[in-house]
Amino acid sequence: MANLYSEPSRAERVSKNLVPKEETIKFLLDYSKALSVIDYHNLKFEALLN
Amino acid sequence: MNQSTSCDALLVSDYMNGNETALCELITRHKDKVYRFIYSKVYDRDVAEDIFQDTFIKVIKTLKRGAYNEEGKFLPWVMRIAHNLVIDHFRRNNRMPKFENKDDFNIFSVLSDGSLNAEKAIIKDQVETDVRRLIEELPEDQKEVLIMRIYKEMSFKEISEQTGVSINTALGRMRYALINLRKVIDKHNIILTN
């Protein structure tokens, strides 16, 4: 039987167990809740409200 | 595939209208893919985590500002942001190259400072003093041969000429000197290593 010499791409070789940390996801969701963008005369201001 | 992208579009629109749970759904849906993509480039979990976080911060900011143009390509857009941040990361690191030791290779195994540090210099000094003291305890004839051979680096021929004994006798004295030293070291559990 013929050998296969093709290699999986780098992204495919990365373990499926690699996932971002829960804290990071939580941080992003909290950041999103805290961030508000204020429109003022065509200007946009970002405000982080805790 | 079409359903997933259209769902993405719906979630993006929901999120832009203030529905925070839509973001949670979007992140949950794509986090693994985005994270693995970043990791496959940087091969460092901490760096990948940082870039992943920065990617979604950028996504959140853009969506909240209403600056995102929905063309049904949410994931490719996120991947593009991640890709650009990975490039930024490598550019930064090229300006200030960083070498990290991995499990199978340590840079200090090939780069070493030949000079002894203060602690090792003190230990070396101590070991040499201890050895000198042990030599002083040897019988006079053995001590004489050992000092000539080791400290004065004389050949056994020179030693035999200077001490007036045969080369074989000088060799025998040296042998006994070493045996006796080892005996004393073993007996007293003296550690003579640096």
gemmi code that builds the backbone of each chain (N, CA, C; Angstrom):
import gemmi

chains = {
    "A": [
        ("MET", (0.846, -1.200, 0.000), (0.000, 0.000, 0.000), (0.880, 1.248, 0.000)),
        ("ALA", (0.477, 2.226, -0.730), (1.290, 3.440, -0.846), (1.343, 4.192, 0.488)),
        ("ASN", (2.514, 4.738, 0.746), (2.643, 5.543, 1.963), (2.129, 6.946, 1.730)),
        ("LEU", (1.594, 7.502, 2.796), (1.149, 8.892, 2.709), (2.231, 9.772, 3.342)),
        ("TYR", (2.732, 10.678, 2.579), (3.795, 11.531, 3.109), (3.309, 12.925, 3.475)),
        ("SER", (2.037, 13.142, 3.304), (1.539, 14.492, 3.618), (1.493, 14.678, 5.135)),
        ("GLU", (1.726, 15.882, 5.559), (1.702, 16.196, 6.985), (0.499, 17.068, 7.283)),
        ("PRO", (-0.092, 16.892, 8.453), (-1.185, 17.800, 8.790), (-0.632, 19.216, 8.978)),
        ("SER", (-1.453, 20.208, 8.768), (-0.994, 21.587, 8.934), (-0.687, 21.843, 10.400)),
        ("ARG", (0.037, 22.936, 10.656), (0.428, 23.252, 12.036), (-0.792, 23.372, 12.931)),
        ("ALA", (-1.822, 24.021, 12.401), (-3.027, 24.222, 13.220), (-3.669, 22.881, 13.562)),
        ("GLU", (-3.604, 21.913, 12.614), (-4.208, 20.612, 12.865), (-3.408, 19.793, 13.862)),
        ("ARG", (-2.101, 20.074, 13.908), (-1.248, 19.312, 14.825), (-1.440, 19.750, 16.275)),
        ("VAL", (-1.994, 20.948, 16.450), (-2.192, 21.459, 17.807), (-3.246, 20.604, 18.505)),
        ("SER", (-2.934, 20.250, 19.731), (-3.813, 19.350, 20.463), (-5.227, 19.921, 20.596)),
        ("LYS", (-6.174, 18.999, 20.493), (-7.583, 19.410, 20.609), (-7.900, 19.821, 22.053)),
        ("ASN", (-7.009, 19.453, 22.966), (-7.283, 19.798, 24.370), (-6.948, 21.243, 24.691)),
        ("LEU", (-6.290, 21.911, 23.745), (-5.897, 23.286, 24.012), (-7.098, 24.215, 23.888)),
        ("VAL", (-7.481, 24.748, 25.003), (-8.617, 25.683, 24.996), (-8.243, 26.880, 25.866)),
        ("PRO", (-8.858, 28.025, 25.597), (-8.547, 29.185, 26.442), (-9.054, 28.977, 27.865)),
        ("LYS", (-8.425, 29.679, 28.791), (-8.821, 29.511, 30.196), (-10.208, 30.102, 30.453)),
        ("GLU", (-10.863, 29.515, 31.424), (-12.186, 30.004, 31.812), (-12.125, 31.465, 32.261)),
        ("GLU", (-11.024, 31.800, 32.979), (-10.882, 33.176, 33.497), (-10.870, 34.181, 32.352)),
        ("THR", (-10.201, 33.791, 31.276), (-10.095, 34.705, 30.138), (-11.479, 34.977, 29.547)),
        ("ILE", (-12.254, 33.899, 29.419), (-13.609, 34.054, 28.861), (-14.455, 34.931, 29.792)),
        ("LYS", (-14.312, 34.657, 31.088), (-15.091, 35.422, 32.073), (-14.686, 36.897, 32.020)),
        ("PHE", (-13.365, 37.116, 31.903), (-12.872, 38.489, 31.830), (-13.492, 39.201, 30.624)),
        ("LEU", (-13.518, 38.517, 29.488), (-14.047, 39.131, 28.259), (-15.529, 39.470, 28.404)),
        ("LEU", (-16.269, 38.555, 29.011), (-17.709, 38.807, 29.174), (-17.943, 39.966, 30.150)),
        ("ASP", (-17.136, 39.995, 31.228), (-17.262, 41.103, 32.194), (-16.845, 42.421, 31.551)),
        ("TYR", (-15.781, 42.342, 30.753), (-15.288, 43.548, 30.069), (-16.375, 44.098, 29.153)),
        ("SER", (-17.010, 43.182, 28.449), (-18.071, 43.602, 27.523), (-19.213, 44.278, 28.270)),
        ("LYS", (-19.566, 43.686, 29.442), (-20.673, 44.277, 30.222), (-20.282, 45.661, 30.732)),
        ("ALA", (-18.993, 45.810, 31.098), (-18.554, 47.077, 31.693), (-18.336, 48.166, 30.643)),
        ("LEU", (-18.077, 47.762, 29.418), (-17.743, 48.762, 28.388), (-19.003, 49.390, 27.794)),
        ("SER", (-18.982, 50.693, 27.799), (-20.077, 51.342, 27.059), (-19.483, 52.423, 26.176)),
        ("VAL", (-20.058, 52.555, 25.010), (-19.564, 53.551, 24.061), (-20.573, 54.690, 24.005)),
        ("ILE", (-20.046, 55.874, 24.284), (-20.929, 57.038, 24.327), (-20.756, 57.839, 23.038)),
        ("ASP", (-21.862, 58.071, 22.376), (-21.847, 58.873, 21.132), (-22.044, 60.338, 21.497)),
        ("TYR", (-21.199, 61.181, 20.968), (-21.389, 62.606, 21.207), (-20.924, 63.375, 19.978)),
        ("HIS", (-21.847, 63.944, 19.247), (-21.530, 64.739, 18.049), (-20.542, 64.014, 17.129)),
        ("ASN", (-20.891, 62.884, 16.677), (-20.041, 62.084, 15.788), (-18.746, 61.585, 16.447)),
        ("LEU", (-18.609, 61.816, 17.717), (-17.426, 61.292, 18.426), (-17.879, 60.124, 19.289)),
        ("LYS", (-17.014, 59.145, 19.400), (-17.364, 57.995, 20.232), (-16.390, 57.897, 21.392)),
        ("PHE", (-16.925, 57.855, 22.590), (-16.079, 57.724, 23.775), (-16.325, 56.369, 24.421)),
        ("GLU", (-15.242, 55.749, 24.803), (-15.397, 54.460, 25.501), (-15.352, 54.715, 26.993)),
        ("ALA", (-16.239, 54.081, 27.708), (-16.224, 54.212, 29.168), (-16.313, 52.835, 29.783)),
        ("LEU", (-15.442, 52.589, 30.725), (-15.493, 51.311, 31.443), (-16.163, 51.532, 32.779)),
        ("LEU", (-17.319, 50.983, 32.941), (-18.056, 51.180, 34.181), (-17.978, 49.915, 35.024)),
        ("ASN", (-17.509, 50.070, 36.222), (-17.419, 48.882, 37.079), (-18.628, 48.766, 37.986)),
    ],
    "B": [
        ("MET", (-23.085, 25.022, 7.435), (-22.120, 26.136, 7.392), (-22.838, 27.461, 7.243)),
        ("ASN", (-23.793, 27.477, 6.230), (-24.561, 28.687, 6.003), (-25.383, 29.063, 7.222)),
        ("GLN", (-25.927, 27.975, 7.851), (-26.765, 28.215, 9.015), (-25.932, 28.829, 10.133)),
        ("SER", (-24.683, 28.270, 10.290), (-23.819, 28.760, 11.356), (-23.439, 30.221, 11.137)),
        ("THR", (-23.098, 30.578, 9.857), (-22.717, 31.966, 9.608), (-23.911, 32.898, 9.768)),
        ("SER", (-25.085, 32.419, 9.336), (-26.248, 33.290, 9.485), (-26.589, 33.455, 10.955)),
        ("CYS", (-26.351, 32.381, 11.740), (-26.569, 32.488, 13.172), (-25.596, 33.485, 13.765)),
        ("ASP", (-24.357, 33.425, 13.281), (-23.352, 34.388, 13.747), (-23.835, 35.805, 13.488)),
        ("ALA", (-24.335, 36.020, 12.288), (-24.808, 37.356, 11.909), (-25.929, 37.815, 12.839)),
        ("LEU", (-26.795, 36.872, 13.158), (-27.915, 37.184, 14.054), (-27.407, 37.538, 15.461)),
        ("LEU", (-26.454, 36.723, 15.909), (-25.889, 36.954, 17.251), (-25.146, 38.290, 17.297)),
        ("VAL", (-24.402, 38.579, 16.238), (-23.671, 39.848, 16.181), (-24.659, 41.004, 16.257)),
        ("SER", (-25.713, 40.885, 15.491), (-26.713, 41.955, 15.474), (-27.381, 42.089, 16.854)),
        ("ASP", (-27.679, 40.948, 17.470), (-28.257, 40.968, 18.829), (-27.322, 41.664, 19.799)),
        ("TYR", (-26.046, 41.295, 19.698), (-25.051, 41.865, 20.621), (-24.936, 43.379, 20.414)),
        ("MET", (-24.935, 43.790, 19.161), (-24.823, 45.224, 18.878), (-26.053, 45.979, 19.376)),
        ("ASN", (-27.128, 45.227, 19.547), (-28.343, 45.854, 20.085), (-28.410, 45.736, 21.613)),
        ("GLY", (-27.318, 45.279, 22.204), (-27.260, 45.284, 23.672), (-27.480, 43.946, 24.343)),
        ("ASN", (-27.596, 42.882, 23.590), (-27.805, 41.569, 24.208), (-26.451, 40.923, 24.527)),
        ("GLU", (-26.084, 40.953, 25.810), (-24.760, 40.459, 26.216), (-24.630, 38.947, 26.055)),
        ("THR", (-25.742, 38.230, 26.197), (-25.644, 36.765, 26.082), (-25.274, 36.335, 24.658)),
        ("ALA", (-25.560, 37.198, 23.701), (-25.192, 36.878, 22.314), (-23.676, 36.798, 22.187)),
        ("LEU", (-22.972, 37.675, 22.911), (-21.501, 37.633, 22.868), (-20.997, 36.333, 23.477)),
        ("CYS", (-21.613, 35.963, 24.599), (-21.230, 34.709, 25.268), (-21.362, 33.545, 24.284)),
        ("GLU", (-22.433, 33.524, 23.547), (-22.679, 32.458, 22.573), (-21.635, 32.499, 21.443)),
        ("LEU", (-21.338, 33.714, 20.995), (-20.344, 33.852, 19.913), (-18.966, 33.369, 20.366)),
        ("ILE", (-18.588, 33.776, 21.582), (-17.268, 33.375, 22.102), (-17.237, 31.858, 22.299)),
        ("THR", (-18.269, 31.320, 22.921), (-18.318, 29.876, 23.172), (-18.207, 29.103, 21.851)),
        ("ARG", (-18.854, 29.629, 20.849), (-18.879, 28.945, 19.562), (-17.493, 28.915, 18.891)),
        ("HIS", (-16.760, 30.010, 19.017), (-15.530, 30.115, 18.232), (-14.230, 30.109, 19.028)),
        ("LYS", (-14.332, 30.101, 20.345), (-13.120, 30.284, 21.160), (-12.034, 29.235, 20.874)),
        ("ASP", (-12.437, 27.972, 20.750), (-11.430, 26.921, 20.574), (-10.667, 27.094, 19.263)),
        ("LYS", (-11.425, 27.395, 18.219), (-10.818, 27.539, 16.900), (-9.837, 28.714, 16.884)),
        ("VAL", (-10.289, 29.827, 17.455), (-9.442, 31.031, 17.464), (-8.196, 30.776, 18.323)),
        ("TYR", (-8.414, 30.177, 19.478), (-7.291, 29.935, 20.391), (-6.256, 28.998, 19.758)),
        ("ARG", (-6.723, 27.922, 19.156), (-5.793, 26.961, 18.535), (-5.052, 27.573, 17.354)),
        ("PHE", (-5.766, 28.437, 16.635), (-5.108, 29.123, 15.519), (-3.941, 29.963, 16.055)),
        ("ILE", (-4.201, 30.708, 17.129), (-3.147, 31.564, 17.699), (-2.014, 30.692, 18.248)),
        ("TYR", (-2.401, 29.633, 18.964), (-1.373, 28.767, 19.564), (-0.501, 28.114, 18.483)),
        ("SER", (-1.122, 27.765, 17.362), (-0.353, 27.106, 16.291), (0.709, 28.035, 15.711)),
        ("LYS", (0.569, 29.342, 15.959), (1.559, 30.305, 15.466), (2.613, 30.619, 16.521)),
        ("VAL", (2.169, 30.755, 17.772), (3.117, 31.247, 18.790), (3.696, 30.123, 19.654)),
        ("TYR", (3.013, 28.986, 19.719), (3.484, 27.843, 20.531), (3.826, 28.225, 21.959)),
        ("ASP", (3.034, 29.058, 22.546), (3.242, 29.416, 23.952), (1.861, 29.697, 24.528)),
        ("ARG", (1.501, 28.958, 25.549), (0.136, 29.052, 26.078), (-0.171, 30.435, 26.626)),
        ("ASP", (0.791, 31.018, 27.348), (0.533, 32.334, 27.950), (0.379, 33.408, 26.884)),
        ("VAL", (1.282, 33.362, 25.898), (1.207, 34.348, 24.807), (-0.102, 34.153, 24.038)),
        ("ALA", (-0.438, 32.888, 23.781), (-1.684, 32.601, 23.051), (-2.886, 33.147, 23.820)),
        ("GLU", (-2.841, 32.977, 25.129), (-3.948, 33.461, 25.976), (-4.059, 34.986, 25.881)),
        ("ASP", (-2.912, 35.665, 25.915), (-2.903, 37.138, 25.823), (-3.457, 37.607, 24.481)),
        ("ILE", (-2.989, 36.960, 23.413), (-3.426, 37.390, 22.076), (-4.914, 37.080, 21.885)),
        ("PHE", (-5.323, 35.946, 22.429), (-6.751, 35.581, 22.353), (-7.603, 36.659, 23.029)),
        ("GLN", (-7.145, 37.061, 24.205), (-7.885, 38.088, 24.959), (-7.922, 39.409, 24.184)),
        ("ASP", (-6.748, 39.808, 23.665), (-6.685, 41.068, 22.906), (-7.567, 41.015, 21.659)),
        ("THR", (-7.617, 39.834, 21.050), (-8.448, 39.675, 19.847), (-9.906, 39.985, 20.171)),
        ("PHE", (-10.391, 39.363, 21.245), (-11.816, 39.564, 21.558), (-12.094, 40.946, 22.144)),
        ("ILE", (-11.081, 41.555, 22.768), (-11.278, 42.936, 23.237), (-11.505, 43.832, 22.011)),
        ("LYS", (-10.718, 43.573, 20.981), (-10.866, 44.350, 19.749), (-12.244, 44.093, 19.113)),
        ("VAL", (-12.650, 42.834, 19.138), (-13.967, 42.479, 18.588), (-15.062, 43.225, 19.352)),
        ("ILE", (-14.967, 43.161, 20.677), (-15.996, 43.801, 21.521), (-16.058, 45.302, 21.247)),
        ("LYS", (-14.862, 45.931, 21.216), (-14.817, 47.385, 20.994), (-15.431, 47.755, 19.649)),
        ("THR", (-15.041, 46.996, 18.627), (-15.543, 47.313, 17.279), (-17.058, 47.151, 17.217)),
        ("LEU", (-17.542, 46.055, 17.794), (-18.990, 45.819, 17.747), (-19.745, 46.885, 18.543)),
        ("LYS", (-19.196, 47.220, 19.719), (-19.893, 48.218, 20.558), (-19.893, 49.599, 19.915)),
        ("ARG", (-18.840, 49.871, 19.158), (-18.785, 51.165, 18.474), (-19.691, 51.178, 17.241)),
        ("GLY", (-20.162, 50.011, 16.890), (-21.009, 49.913, 15.699), (-20.209, 50.008, 14.418)),
        ("ALA", (-18.898, 49.733, 14.535), (-18.023, 49.897, 13.368), (-17.885, 48.616, 12.557)),
        ("TYR", (-18.607, 47.573, 12.962), (-18.489, 46.293, 12.250), (-19.489, 46.234, 11.111)),
        ("ASN", (-18.965, 45.851, 9.964), (-19.817, 45.754, 8.788), (-20.156, 44.297, 8.547)),
        ("GLU", (-21.357, 43.917, 8.852), (-21.718, 42.500, 8.728), (-21.808, 42.072, 7.269)),
        ("GLU", (-20.928, 41.145, 6.942), (-20.999, 40.574, 5.600), (-21.102, 39.069, 5.698)),
        ("GLY", (-21.582, 38.631, 6.835), (-21.717, 37.187, 7.045), (-20.392, 36.486, 7.222)),
        ("LYS", (-19.374, 37.248, 7.638), (-18.054, 36.638, 7.787), (-17.471, 36.957, 9.156)),
        ("PHE", (-18.205, 36.617, 10.193), (-17.741, 36.957, 11.532), (-16.441, 36.239, 11.888)),
        ("LEU", (-16.441, 34.906, 11.721), (-15.246, 34.142, 12.101), (-13.998, 34.542, 11.299)),
        ("PRO", (-14.082, 34.636, 9.956), (-12.882, 35.096, 9.227), (-12.393, 36.459, 9.692)),
        ("TRP", (-13.333, 37.317, 10.068), (-12.949, 38.654, 10.560), (-12.183, 38.525, 11.893)),
        ("VAL", (-12.697, 37.692, 12.796), (-12.013, 37.476, 14.086), (-10.630, 36.866, 13.844)),
        ("MET", (-10.571, 35.901, 12.937), (-9.293, 35.252, 12.625), (-8.292, 36.265, 12.066)),
        ("ARG", (-8.785, 37.197, 11.273), (-7.902, 38.223, 10.689), (-7.331, 39.111, 11.802)),
        ("ILE", (-8.181, 39.461, 12.756), (-7.707, 40.265, 13.894), (-6.627, 39.484, 14.652)),
        ("ALA", (-6.931, 38.203, 14.924), (-5.970, 37.356, 15.650), (-4.656, 37.274, 14.881)),
        ("HIS", (-4.766, 37.088, 13.585), (-3.578, 36.985, 12.733), (-2.733, 38.254, 12.814)),
        ("ASN", (-3.398, 39.406, 12.741), (-2.668, 40.678, 12.823), (-1.997, 40.847, 14.182)),
        ("LEU", (-2.684, 40.416, 15.232), (-2.091, 40.541, 16.568), (-0.896, 39.595, 16.730)),
        ("VAL", (-0.982, 38.428, 16.087), (0.159, 37.493, 16.121), (1.363, 38.146, 15.422)),
        ("ILE", (1.094, 38.790, 14.291), (2.187, 39.467, 13.573), (2.780, 40.574, 14.449)),
        ("ASP", (1.900, 41.341, 15.089), (2.379, 42.398, 16.006), (3.281, 41.805, 17.085)),
        ("HIS", (2.841, 40.663, 17.596), (3.615, 40.001, 18.653), (5.019, 39.648, 18.164)),
        ("PHE", (5.100, 39.065, 16.955), (6.416, 38.682, 16.433), (7.262, 39.901, 16.090)),
        ("ARG", (6.629, 40.962, 15.634), (7.382, 42.194, 15.344), (7.994, 42.751, 16.610)),
        ("ARG", (7.177, 42.765, 17.664), (7.672, 43.258, 18.962), (8.846, 42.409, 19.435)),
        ("ASN", (8.695, 41.100, 19.286), (9.741, 40.201, 19.774), (11.005, 40.240, 18.933)),
        ("ASN", (10.854, 40.624, 17.657), (12.048, 40.749, 16.819), (12.888, 41.922, 17.247)),
        ("ARG", (12.190, 42.957, 17.720), (12.945, 44.119, 18.203), (13.678, 43.759, 19.484)),
        ("MET", (13.038, 42.927, 20.277), (13.668, 42.508, 21.522), (13.571, 40.989, 21.603)),
        ("PRO", (14.499, 40.269, 20.939), (14.374, 38.810, 20.877), (14.384, 38.186, 22.273)),
        ("LYS", (13.529, 37.216, 22.391), (13.420, 36.545, 23.686), (13.666, 35.068, 23.457)),
        ("PHE", (14.496, 34.486, 24.281), (14.717, 33.040, 24.146), (14.140, 32.346, 25.350)),
        ("GLU", (13.298, 31.382, 25.086), (12.713, 30.656, 26.205), (13.211, 29.227, 26.223)),
        ("ASN", (13.564, 28.770, 27.411), (14.013, 27.383, 27.530), (12.822, 26.449, 27.439)),
        ("LYS", (13.002, 25.412, 26.644), (11.950, 24.401, 26.557), (12.419, 23.197, 27.375)),
        ("ASP", (11.510, 22.217, 27.502), (11.841, 21.028, 28.299), (13.052, 20.281, 27.742)),
        ("ASP", (13.137, 20.222, 26.405), (14.183, 19.406, 25.813), (15.457, 20.186, 25.507)),
        ("PHE", (15.434, 21.489, 25.690), (16.644, 22.255, 25.403), (16.751, 23.461, 26.337)),
        ("ASN", (17.900, 23.576, 26.933), (18.141, 24.703, 27.816), (19.346, 25.454, 27.289)),
        ("ILE", (19.181, 26.729, 27.042), (20.249, 27.525, 26.447), (21.503, 27.523, 27.330)),
        ("PHE", (21.294, 27.393, 28.650), (22.450, 27.428, 29.542), (23.268, 26.138, 29.510)),
        ("SER", (22.753, 25.143, 28.778), (23.563, 23.936, 28.638), (24.671, 24.147, 27.608)),
        ("VAL", (24.497, 25.139, 26.731), (25.558, 25.425, 25.760), (26.263, 26.740, 26.060)),
        ("LEU", (25.581, 27.609, 26.787), (26.204, 28.881, 27.168), (26.577, 28.775, 28.627)),
        ("SER", (27.851, 28.894, 28.922), (28.167, 28.846, 30.347), (29.254, 29.845, 30.684)),
        ("ASP", (29.262, 30.219, 31.917), (30.260, 31.155, 32.407), (31.334, 30.304, 33.076)),
        ("GLY", (32.506, 30.306, 32.491), (33.573, 29.452, 32.995), (34.021, 29.782, 34.410)),
        ("SER", (33.937, 31.034, 34.765), (34.421, 31.414, 36.094), (33.437, 30.951, 37.163)),
        ("LEU", (33.994, 30.648, 38.320), (33.141, 30.153, 39.398), (32.418, 31.315, 40.054)),
        ("ASN", (31.215, 31.045, 40.476), (30.529, 32.098, 41.224), (31.072, 32.113, 42.654)),
        ("ALA", (30.659, 33.098, 43.434), (31.229, 33.294, 44.768), (31.094, 32.037, 45.624)),
        ("GLU", (29.922, 31.412, 45.559), (29.683, 30.234, 46.388), (30.614, 29.089, 45.988)),
        ("LYS", (30.708, 28.857, 44.674), (31.547, 27.751, 44.209), (33.020, 28.017, 44.494)),
        ("ALA", (33.427, 29.290, 44.415), (34.821, 29.631, 44.705), (35.141, 29.325, 46.164)),
        ("ILE", (34.198, 29.632, 47.052), (34.414, 29.355, 48.486), (34.497, 27.850, 48.711)),
        ("ILE", (33.586, 27.103, 48.054), (33.586, 25.638, 48.224), (34.901, 25.047, 47.710)),
        ("LYS", (35.340, 25.540, 46.550), (36.582, 25.032, 45.959), (37.746, 25.277, 46.910)),
        ("ASP", (37.767, 26.481, 47.467), (38.817, 26.853, 48.421), (38.791, 25.923, 49.625)),
        ("GLN", (37.580, 25.664, 50.099), (37.396, 24.810, 51.280), (37.871, 23.385, 50.988)),
        ("VAL", (37.504, 22.879, 49.808), (37.887, 21.516, 49.421), (39.409, 21.415, 49.352)),
        ("GLU", (40.041, 22.431, 48.745), (41.501, 22.387, 48.616), (42.191, 22.439, 49.979)),
        ("THR", (41.635, 23.243, 50.867), (42.198, 23.319, 52.224), (42.049, 21.975, 52.939)),
        ("ASP", (40.861, 21.350, 52.784), (40.614, 20.054, 53.427), (41.597, 19.005, 52.909)),
        ("VAL", (41.810, 19.009, 51.589), (42.721, 18.020, 50.997), (44.132, 18.241, 51.541)),
        ("ARG", (44.554, 19.492, 51.618), (45.885, 19.819, 52.167), (46.032, 19.270, 53.588)),
        ("ARG", (44.966, 19.468, 54.361), (45.002, 19.036, 55.750), (45.108, 17.516, 55.840)),
        ("LEU", (44.389, 16.829, 54.944), (44.445, 15.361, 54.930), (45.838, 14.880, 54.538)),
        ("ILE", (46.429, 15.569, 53.581), (47.774, 15.174, 53.122), (48.774, 15.300, 54.270)),
        ("GLU", (48.576, 16.331, 55.089), (49.475, 16.544, 56.233), (49.462, 15.357, 57.193)),
        ("GLU", (48.362, 14.602, 57.202), (48.228, 13.465, 58.113), (48.935, 12.212, 57.592)),
        ("LEU", (49.383, 12.229, 56.327), (50.020, 11.038, 55.744), (51.421, 10.838, 56.308)),
        ("PRO", (51.913, 9.584, 56.282), (53.307, 9.354, 56.671), (54.237, 10.185, 55.789)),
        ("GLU", (55.371, 10.596, 56.358), (56.265, 11.550, 55.704), (56.680, 11.137, 54.286)),
        ("ASP", (57.061, 9.844, 54.107), (57.549, 9.416, 52.777), (56.443, 9.474, 51.710)),
        ("GLN", (55.229, 9.105, 52.122), (54.101, 9.147, 51.161), (53.728, 10.592, 50.840)),
        ("LYS", (53.730, 11.414, 51.893), (53.371, 12.815, 51.711), (54.332, 13.493, 50.737)),
        ("GLU", (55.601, 13.191, 50.906), (56.638, 13.813, 50.073), (56.412, 13.492, 48.585)),
        ("VAL", (56.173, 12.212, 48.309), (55.961, 11.791, 46.916), (54.692, 12.422, 46.341)),
        ("LEU", (53.651, 12.413, 47.142), (52.373, 12.951, 46.652), (52.480, 14.448, 46.328)),
        ("ILE", (53.137, 15.186, 47.198), (53.279, 16.631, 46.958), (54.106, 16.892, 45.702)),
        ("MET", (55.188, 16.111, 45.560), (56.028, 16.291, 44.368), (55.253, 15.979, 43.083)),
        ("ARG", (54.449, 14.913, 43.159), (53.723, 14.486, 41.953), (52.561, 15.419, 41.623)),
        ("ILE", (51.735, 15.695, 42.621), (50.497, 16.453, 42.361), (50.733, 17.967, 42.335)),
        ("TYR", (51.391, 18.479, 43.344), (51.526, 19.942, 43.427), (52.700, 20.490, 42.610)),
        ("LYS", (53.791, 19.723, 42.606), (54.960, 20.202, 41.840), (55.004, 19.620, 40.434)),
        ("GLU", (54.067, 18.729, 40.151), (53.921, 18.113, 38.825), (55.231, 17.493, 38.302)),
        ("MET", (55.947, 16.827, 39.232), (57.195, 16.171, 38.825), (56.889, 14.764, 38.327)),
        ("SER", (57.744, 14.261, 37.426), (57.558, 12.874, 36.968), (58.123, 11.931, 38.036)),
        ("PHE", (57.730, 10.649, 37.942), (58.237, 9.699, 38.933), (59.749, 9.530, 38.802)),
        ("LYS", (60.281, 9.747, 37.621), (61.728, 9.653, 37.422), (62.417, 10.773, 38.234)),
        ("GLU", (61.861, 11.980, 38.107), (62.433, 13.122, 38.852), (62.286, 12.900, 40.357)),
        ("ILE", (61.126, 12.353, 40.749), (60.897, 12.113, 42.186), (61.926, 11.106, 42.713)),
        ("SER", (62.137, 10.045, 41.927), (63.083, 9.013, 42.388), (64.495, 9.589, 42.497)),
        ("GLU", (64.829, 10.466, 41.561), (66.172, 11.072, 41.611), (66.315, 11.975, 42.833)),
        ("GLN", (65.257, 12.758, 43.094), (65.340, 13.722, 44.199), (65.302, 13.057, 45.574)),
        ("THR", (64.491, 11.968, 45.662), (64.348, 11.337, 46.986), (65.357, 10.204, 47.199)),
        ("GLY", (66.025, 9.802, 46.120), (67.033, 8.742, 46.239), (66.428, 7.365, 46.378)),
        ("VAL", (65.196, 7.173, 45.923), (64.590, 5.830, 45.935), (64.312, 5.415, 44.490)),
        ("SER", (63.999, 4.155, 44.298), (63.716, 3.691, 42.932), (62.337, 4.205, 42.470)),
        ("ILE", (62.168, 4.177, 41.146), (60.871, 4.619, 40.605), (59.744, 3.763, 41.170)),
        ("ASN", (59.994, 2.443, 41.279), (58.959, 1.545, 41.813), (58.580, 1.891, 43.236)),
        ("THR", (59.558, 2.266, 44.028), (59.267, 2.643, 45.415), (58.440, 3.924, 45.436)),
        ("ALA", (58.838, 4.885, 44.573), (58.078, 6.140, 44.508), (56.631, 5.868, 44.085)),
        ("LEU", (56.483, 4.979, 43.079), (55.124, 4.618, 42.631), (54.331, 3.966, 43.766)),
        ("GLY", (55.002, 3.081, 44.486), (54.338, 2.400, 45.608), (53.918, 3.381, 46.686)),
        ("ARG", (54.785, 4.350, 46.974), (54.440, 5.337, 48.012), (53.233, 6.193, 47.573)),
        ("MET", (53.253, 6.524, 46.291), (52.133, 7.314, 45.757), (50.835, 6.518, 45.889)),
        ("ARG", (50.943, 5.234, 45.546), (49.754, 4.379, 45.604), (49.217, 4.309, 47.035)),
        ("TYR", (50.123, 4.087, 47.988), (49.685, 4.003, 49.382), (49.146, 5.342, 49.885)),
        ("ALA", (49.778, 6.427, 49.395), (49.313, 7.762, 49.815), (47.845, 7.929, 49.403)),
        ("LEU", (47.529, 7.538, 48.146), (46.145, 7.693, 47.663), (45.192, 6.761, 48.413)),
        ("ILE", (45.681, 5.507, 48.663), (44.832, 4.556, 49.401), (44.531, 5.101, 50.791)),
        ("ASN", (45.552, 5.611, 51.432), (45.353, 6.133, 52.791), (44.427, 7.349, 52.797)),
        ("LEU", (44.610, 8.209, 51.796), (43.718, 9.378, 51.720), (42.263, 8.932, 51.574)),
        ("ARG", (42.047, 7.964, 50.680), (40.675, 7.475, 50.461), (40.104, 6.870, 51.742)),
        ("LYS", (40.958, 6.146, 52.462), (40.493, 5.519, 53.705), (40.008, 6.580, 54.680)),
        ("VAL", (40.836, 7.621, 54.849), (40.478, 8.688, 55.801), (39.186, 9.381, 55.352)),
        ("ILE", (39.104, 9.625, 54.040), (37.911, 10.318, 53.508), (36.661, 9.477, 53.755)),
        ("ASP", (36.766, 8.157, 53.475), (35.612, 7.266, 53.685), (35.251, 7.175, 55.150)),
        ("LYS", (36.285, 7.048, 55.970), (36.050, 6.842, 57.399), (35.307, 8.029, 58.012)),
        ("HIS", (35.695, 9.207, 57.597), (35.091, 10.402, 58.198), (33.976, 11.010, 57.353)),
        ("ASN", (33.593, 10.268, 56.313), (32.530, 10.768, 55.429), (32.782, 12.192, 54.937)),
        ("ILE", (34.003, 12.435, 54.560), (34.332, 13.787, 54.090), (33.892, 13.934, 52.637)),
        ("ILE", (33.195, 15.025, 52.355), (32.731, 15.252, 50.975), (33.656, 16.263, 50.315)),
        ("LEU", (34.317, 15.796, 49.262), (35.268, 16.686, 48.582), (34.813, 16.929, 47.147)),
        ("THR", (33.630, 17.447, 47.025), (33.169, 17.762, 45.667), (32.737, 19.217, 45.623)),
        ("ASN", (32.822, 19.747, 44.417), (32.410, 21.147, 44.257), (31.055, 21.169, 43.587)),
    ],
}
model = gemmi.Model(1)
for chain_id, residues in chains.items():
    chain = gemmi.Chain(chain_id)
    for i, (resn, *xyz) in enumerate(residues, 1):
        res = gemmi.Residue()
        res.name, res.seqid = resn, gemmi.SeqId(i, " ")
        for name, pos in zip(("N", "CA", "C"), xyz):
            atom = gemmi.Atom()
            atom.name, atom.element = name, gemmi.Element(name[0])
            atom.pos, atom.b_iso = gemmi.Position(*pos), 0.0
            res.add_atom(atom)
        chain.add_residue(res)
    model.add_chain(chain)
structure = gemmi.Structure()
structure.add_model(model)
structure.setup_entities()
